[in-house]
Amino acid sequence: MGYLFSIFSWAYVIFLIPSGWLADRFGSKKTMALAICVWSAFTVCMGLVHYVGMIVPLLLALRFLLGVAEAPVGPASTRVIASWFPSAERGMAGAIFNSAQYISLAFFTPFMGWLCYAFGWQYVFIVMGIVGFGIAAIWWKNYYLPVSHPKMNSEELDYLRKGEALVDLEAQASLPKEKRRSSLAEVGLLFKSRMLLGMFISQYCVSAVTWFYVTWFPIYLVKERGFDILQAGLVASIPALCGLIGAVSSGFFSDYLLRRTKSLSIARKTPIITGVLLSSTMMLCNYVDTQWLVIAVMSLAFFGKGFGNLGFSVVADTAPREMIGMTGGVFNALGNTAGIVTPVVIGYLLHASGSFNSALIYVGAHGLIAAFSYLVIVGRIQRLHLSDLTGKPSSTH
């Protein structure tokens, strides 16, 4: 099961960096619309495999392709945040973006559990794929860059510019050749920044916690804590709701700190460090027997995970202008390597020990490592320029 859970992440991680290049090259609107449509098509196909036989091989192949299709969403979203939000509002914007995963877990987990119970597992994929096509259509109809939005006025545009929003962050393909950057070839430059390295390490740790929740957590509730499948679907939504509350509140709190302190480092580091430390409290479940108390501790940990998950806001704050999509791709790729490693490691730990105790310690320890990363490695949070990494003036700087 660990390998089955991780196959999505193999594809997702492999294609994230090329997807970052794709987002920089063609812009967020085209990249996001294509990604959602392809993802939706593969999702519907997963619900139809039982009609053609060879269910397991086809499900594995389609799950891999889902990872390929979803890869561009993160890098494209980072460009959207950098374009549409000034520094003082990016914490909130990133928090709302991150909260989508908690909203989906909180509201769609019970719905999908009911679909599976009432109609069969196939309809979970078919219905969610159809929903995806609708979202893609809404995105294509309504998204513009700030400078080209039909309802944008000069006052709002000036406000965004003064707040360091990149309102004219055009696709590289639309720029003159002499102003384009070969960002795919320059990806190695990002690893010269200690700040980015610390952010990458922390994102891996935060993603490890995420992947426990989206893969093994329902099984933990059923096998270790005695819930049935329907109960597990409902109960799993409680920590997810707490994660949603944490994600949204951290954005507002971070932006509040930025207004009060004028320090981007304080504003971003404070909620991140607080949140990841709280996420490590899941280890306490090893010492709790009561079902409701287990859910309470997991809810606190998931609240912390949401509260500390400001990574995309920090990428939008710091990435070189020419490589925002690429930086987001590397950030997301390295982070989601945890999606490959974590489910498999947990599977081996369960096989070796017969319980989730060691698995919870393994996952919870990632919160401590993430806190260390932001406390010791990251340093001052600020916008990078390619000239900082190459020693040469940037053509678009």
Secondary structure, 3 states (H helix, E strand, C coil): CHHHHHHHHHHHHHHHHHHHHHHHHHCHHHHHHHHHHHHHHHHHHHHHHHHCCCHHHHHHHHHHHHHHHHCCHHHHHHHHHHHHCCHHHHHHHHHHHHHHHHHHHHHHHHHHHHHHHHHCHHHHHHHHHHHHHHHHHHHHHHCCCHHHCCCCCHHHHHHHHHCCCCCCCCCHHHCCHHHCCCCCCCHHHHHHCHHHHHHHHHHHHHHHHHHHHHHHHHHHHHHHCCCCHHHHHHHCHHHHHHHHHHHHHHHHHHHHHHHHHCCHHHHHHHHHHHHHHHHHHHHHHHHCCCHHHHHHHHHHHHHHHHHCCCHHHHHHHHCCHHHHHHHHHHHHHHHHHHHHHHHHHHHHHHHHHCCCHHHHHHHHHHHHHHHHHHHHHCCCCCCCCHHHHHCCCCCCC
